[in-house]
Amino acid sequence: MRSRRNGLTLLELLVVVAILAIVTTVGLPAFGDVLQRTRAQTAMHQLTASIASARLAAIQHRRPLALCPADAAGACVDEPDWSAGWLVFVDADGNDRPDTDADLVRHVQTSGRIAIRSSAGRTRIRVQRDGRSGGSNLSLSLCSEDAEPRLLGRVILNISGRTRSERPTAPTPCPFAPGGAG
């Protein structure tokens, strides 16, 4: 009587490894794209929520608020790069910076894997006491940081203070150079 052996033959193991390699090769780039779109969507939601909460606080407390791009240390920067995050703060004196810790309403930090720039070099979002945007319209563009950067979405703020989000339906080049001044 022959004994039966449990396990895999070398040929069966090689077939499984080959199939796994093919699935991984095809699936990983698609997974990376899904992950990048999810990060962009999260950043768009964070921006929209920050602007909405600033509007609400400005109306409720009848005080002007502002949002500014922040560096890694949590200080306002005078550049249109919002990629590291942003601050929401009470700006009663109009100097575009939180004067005390009590002025700081929210500090949002991003993953840093999505490039975010504001339009026309605008480095602040001002919210007036009535909730309107102080100044003009603003667009925040979110782009991938690939070798060939592409637009992942935009958050658009109109002069009345209302926001909307949009995502491109077809591959669209990034309107700025991620990683550089924009």
N, C-alpha and C positions, 0 to 999 in steps of 0.2 A: 504494500500500500504506500502510495506517495503522500507525503505530508503537504498540506497546503500552507503557503506562506502569506502572511498579511503584510501589506505595504504597497509601495509604488515601485514600478520598474523605472529604470533610468530614462527610458523613452517617454513614459507617462509624465515624469517630472519635467523633462525638457519641454514637452508640449504645454504643460501648465505655465511654466516660466515664460515661454514665448507668447502665449495668449495674454498673460499679465503684462508683459512688456508692451505689447501692442495697445492694450486698453489704456495703460498709463500714458503712453506717448500721445494718444489721441485725446484722452480725457483731461490731462493736467493743464494744457493751455486754455481749454474751455473753462475749467474751474477757476483759473487765475483771472479770466475775463469776468466771470460772475462775481468773484470776490472784489475786483476793482469797481464794478458797477455798484455793488452793495456798499462799499466804502463811500463812493460819491453820493449815493442816495442818503446815507446816514449824515454826511456833512451838509447836504442840502436841507435835510430836516432840522439839523441843529441850527443852521443859519436862520431858517424860517421861524423856528421856535424862539430863538434869541430876539429877533426883530419884533415878533408878536408880543413877547413878554415885556420888552422895552416900551412898546406902544401902550400896553395895558397899564404898566407902572406909571408912565408919564401922564396918562389920563386920570388914573385914580388919585395920584398924589399931586397933580398939577405942577410937576417939575420937569424940566427938560432932561432927557437922557441921551446917551451917545453910545455907539459901539466903535471900537477901534481894533485894528489888527494887533496881535500881541506877539512878543518874542517868547522864547522858552522860559524866561524868568517871570513872565506875567506882567510885563510893562508894555505900554502902548508904543508902537513904532510908527514913524512917519513914512511908510511905504505902502504901496497897494497890495502887498503880499499878505494874505490871510491864512496861509497854509499851516502855520504853527498853532493857530487858534485866535481867539478874540476876547475882548473884555466888554461887558455891558456895565455902564456906570452912570450915576447921577452927575450931571454936568451943569450945576446951578450957576457957576460963574462963567461958563462958555469957554474955558481954556482947553477943551478937548482932551483932558486927562483927569483921572480920578485923583482928588486932592488928599483924601484920607481913605483908610480901609473901609470906613462906613459908607463911602460913596460907591464902592464896588458892589454891584448887584449879582454879577455872574462872571466866571472865568471859564471859557470853553477851550479845551485843548483837543486838537485833532490827532489822528494817527500819523499825520505828516507824510502819508503816502499818496496824497492827492494834492495837486497844485491848485491854489485858489487865489485869484486876482480880481480886484475891483476895476471897474471901467474908468476910463479917463483919469487915471491916477488919483481917484478919490480915496482918501485914507481914513475917512470917518463916515459914520452914518449918524445923523442927528435926528432925534425925535423930539418934536415940540410938545408943549403941554397939552395940546389938543390931539396928539397922536399922529399928526401929519409929519412927513419927512421934511426936515429942514434943509432946503436947498433945491436939489433937482433929482431926477431919476437916477438910479444906480443899477448896475448889473454886476453880479459876482459870477465869474466863469470858473468852472471846475474842470481840470484837465488831468489826463494820465501823465505819468512821468516816464513814459517809455522812450525808446529810441526815436519813434515817430509819434509824438504826443497828439492825442485826439481829445476833442471836447467831450466831456461826460455829462455836462448839464450846466444850467444857469439858474441863479436865484435873482429875480428882477424885482426891484422896489420902485414903486411909482411915487409921485410927489404927494399923493394923499396918504402915503404910509402903508399901502397894501402891498403884499408880496405875492408872487407866483413863481412856480418852478417850471422849468422846461428841460426836456432831454431830447437830444437829436434823434431823429428816426433813421438816419443814415450816418455812416462814418464821416465825421467832420473834423478838419484840422483844428488844432488848438489856436486861439487868437493871440496867444503870447508864447514866449519861450520859457517853459517850466525850468526852474532852477536859476534863472537869470532875472535881471530887472525887467519889469513888464509894464 
